[in-house]
Amino acid sequence: MNAHALSERLFYQNPWLQEADAVIKAIEYGAADASAAKSGVESLRVLLDMTVFYPEGGGQPPDTGFIDDLRVIDVQEIDGHIWHFVELPRNLSSPLKPGDRVHLRIDWQRRLDHMQQHTGQHLLSAVLEQEYGIHTLSFHLGTEYSTIDVSAKNPEELPLPDIEAKIEDWIACDASVLVHYCPPEDIAAFKLRKKPPADEAVIRVVEIEGYDWSPCGGTHVERTGQLRAIKILSLERYKGNVRVYFAAGSRAVRLLSATYEETKKTASALGVGIGGISARVFDILGKIAALERALKKSTQTWAAAEAKLAASQAAPHEMLEFRLDEEGADSAAELAKAAAALGRAAIAISLSDKTIIIQVPQVAGFLSLAGMLKPKLAEFGGKGGGGPAFFRASFSSESELARFAEEAKQALAALSD
């Protein structure tokens, strides 16, 4: 950035400025992107002599808003010039022309949110750097949350309660957020957290008073108290480092408020206070696990009895067939397993899950069920697989299931002949 460019960028002179007047220097026509073209909306890009609109850059999304009554949907810096992409209904000529004086109005809530997220990222990165020696590698400002990738190798390296406590102290002390331009100031006077860009004539340094200095071209709040809150949402391993998810400012406050309201509803449904939710949930999960174990045992007992009854009513080498109208695939699998334990081949069908289970006794030299049936699946639109003595497949319709079951029975009958 050069000094001339700085004079045109009103968002640097006063990031709280929401409206301004400017003169159009140039206009170019064309769709901003494919989605705009398909929606029947064209765009023109507008170059102004000065602007309140921040262009996308440094991890921060662009401002949006209006030039007169036309919506600004994107702002990009191209070859040192800030172009404003403006929606224009198709087949409608532009009311704008070079030389016109126009009124600019940004989406202030979007800008303020971006200022809070960006300054919040500086404070979070500063605490990680200064207190824990953890470097910030990249930053992304999203619509619901923001992320930084940091040099830690394991999430356990970040003690979240301590980090958030230190951040809260900085918000509470309401430290100044200062901006320096180098030159005229000497960049060597600042202990920079990251290297400055090598190709800029004027380098902008954002300072959290006496604590952090970082080269940055984004918009920021004036004091740390204006951040209101920063909440670290989660951590995950990412490409050999750690990704930190966070929210700041009004976004964090809304998130915490919504979470608290949901927590109250959950506590009420569980019949406990908020502090008793986790204990109650663990108690419920334990009871569910016990019930699932009891159900599995009962299903196995039922399947064994059903298999014995079916075997007693069938010829000695006849394949046993089971058709379940309501029970799921797991029950069908238990039936097939129980039949195989009696030395009988079986086909069990769950109509509710549109699933077939085929199981045969383990017999040396028997052709693998998977090798025999898997090639036929595609013909019937099924998905599944298995091994030498077990095969399971699911279908999108009962008719496909029935056709495959008949094919499988014929194949198995041919082997037993």
LOTORVEX-940294 format. One record per residue (C-alpha): x, y, z. Coordinates in steps of 0.001 Angstrom, whole numbers, plus 500000, padded with zeros to 6 digits. Layout:
<atoms>
XYZ...
</atoms>
This chain:
<atoms>
500000500000500000501186503534499272500302506840500882497990507796497990496031504548498387495700505233502112493948508560501463491322506806499316490555504124501917488153505748504324487752502462506212491338502926507445490906506571508396487757505741510365486611502066510526483401503209512259482356505296509245479204503775507766478338506187504931480153508555502606479937510227499213482349509446496370482857510068492665482830507242490107486134506975488250485357503950486036482690501309485315483117497883483736480305495442482898480075491671483350478718489059485744480535488866489064480346485083489172478544482084487675475776482084490282474944485716489560474746485003485825472448482012486332470138483946488650469327486470485968471319489177487695474240490834485996476832493004487643479043495880486899482181496754488763482682500296489929485904502151490736485560505156493056487837508024494008487440506956497664485483504273499498484172503086502847483963499513501516486675497147502776487906494722500063488429491046500807491900490328502125494009488986504974491401486408505949488662489052506270485640488958503907484611492080501995482021494607503054478653494639501340476049497400501149474813499931498601476028502471496074472978504707495839470190502106495490472296499378493867473463496505496044477197495928496415477728492161496597481523491959496555484576494199496887488000493163495585491371494842495311492727494209491796496106495582490761496009498092493588492506499359492759489366498639494837486534497455492599482939497315493844480793494587492237477227495848491997474073493860491194472184495036488158468880493433487028469371491909483584468362494104480615468350497173482857470873499817481886473065501131484668471981504412486264475653504982487102478305506587484899481835507891485369481884511310486984478695510755488969478724511595492665477181508680494557476292507806498134477943504779499759476398502829502600477904499674504091476134496838505908477214498068509323476333494950511321478467492875508961481391495321509241481167495482513046481052491682513228484167491460511058485947494056513205485159492079516348486190488738514826489442490160513439490500491969516612489414488904518561491752486823516435494625489221517167494001488940520917493654485151520827496806484806518718498670487224520993497821485244524116498851481979522468502122483545521280503072485513524381501976483059527061502474479668525416504893480173522516502263478886520068502386480628516686499395481428514481499887480041510979496665481163509249493313482839509889489868482428508330486867484571509215483697482541508587480001483321508759479277481240511889482709480835513429486294481758512689489409479607512777493128479925513264495640477175512556498397477154515169501792475517515568500770473151518377500863469459517434498218468273519875495023469947521184496108469038524720498856471650524386496206474384524644494830474768528216491509476321527248490336477551530687493631479391531258493682480816527725490116482108527991490816483572531444493755485573530072491629486759527139488875487846529540491425489867531538492421491770528391488784492452527487488072493640531026491033496058531089489706497733527910493157498209526381493552500456523357493845498952519876496238501218518003497211501499514331500660502500513109501818503268509572505412502544508663506678504885507354506455507465508803506921505340511917509912503005512146508805499412511822511957498298513664510505499858516799507821497194517013508188493610518229506178492077515403504368488770515960504775487856512274506878489023509347505629492086507443504906491861503691508022492500501643506351494302498708504422497065500512505586500678500469503606501436503644503126498722506248500200498941508624500803497602512141497918496898514548498835497021518235497022495733521298498444498340523642501827497258524916501161493554524282500965492614520611502096494123517308501051492542514019501203493699510379497577493751509251495373495373506626492035494575508293489497496697510156489514496604513959487709497891517032489341500715519024489476499009522438489517495422523660486360496055525712484460496460522446485079492754521791482597491936524583483576488240524628485670485570522919484687481920523133486887479054521949484434476535520497486596473507519716490028472217518752491009469627516184494148468186514657494642469569511159497508468830508754500007468175511508498960471214513561495890472298515525492870474219514248491138476481516774487459477345516243486260480517517980483676483290517988484070486870519195481971489923519909478207489946519517478481486653517661479977485003520758477361486601523027474504485339520823476037481888520697476464481701524469472919483000525040471421480484522599473452477685524147472268478627527621468627478656526507469019475209524924470762473984528062467840475180530204465401473317527961467502470162528172467742470405531961463975470861532209463325467839529980465669465725532111464117466958535350467371468347536775469157471654537206471708472783534648474525471533536846473013468060536925472695467506533160475877465485532619475260463168535594471693462576534452472766461892530863475436459402531956472853457661534134470444457424531190473177456162528863474085453469531385470476452329531578470166452319527790473311450193527487471902447723530043468601447568528153470433447000524862472377444109526382469164442586527744467438443057524380470319441392522535470199438416524895466421438133524486466751438377520698469329435606520681467075433379522833464128434094520548466210433446517409467476430112518758463920428992519506462661430112516079465549428353514316464902425085516194461202425244515369461901425928511677464468423118511520462041420659513088459448421454510413461819421306507412463453418458505523466938417499506799468878419452504170466285422088503326467329425724503564465523427589506345463735430774505348462647433609507644460606436649506668460281439494509180457691442175508523458538444563511371461781443418512991465006444960511744468075443568510033469820442781513321467013440380514260467264438761510833471004438328511360470427436573514696467990434152513028470481433264510295473242432861512877471096430575515053470191428421512041473860428081511036474655426977514604472249424085514042474128423168510867471479424629508555471761427162505745469342430066506119467965433138504392466457435813506663464725438873505231463860442093507077461201443915505065461348447022507260465072447467506495464857445927502975467797443728503948468642440080503342470958437959505492472296434663504177474378432356506352475555428771505941477497426432508254481269426651507963482031423775505593485476423078504129485534423504500346482225425433500219482207428214497619482346431629499277478930433254499594480466436654498868482248435344495791479019433816494512476506436581495364478432439882495269478637439946491424474835439682491244474147442684493510474518445421490901471880443779488706469321444230491479470496447640492708471706446269496017474653447139498250476437444795500603478988442069500979480246439353503253482612436397503469482750432629502887479765431751505072477918435044505534476374437605503181474315440725503845472775443158501355470290446028501382468012447268498597466079450400497757462800448542497214461062445376498382460685444170494791464449444262494204464955442511497533462497439759496573464095439248493156467576438963494648466337436578497364464899434267494690468152434402492711470150433610495859467900430657496746468293429185493273472074429590493423472289427889496804469871425143495766472054424393492730475059423904495025473189421452497266472010419291494328
</atoms>
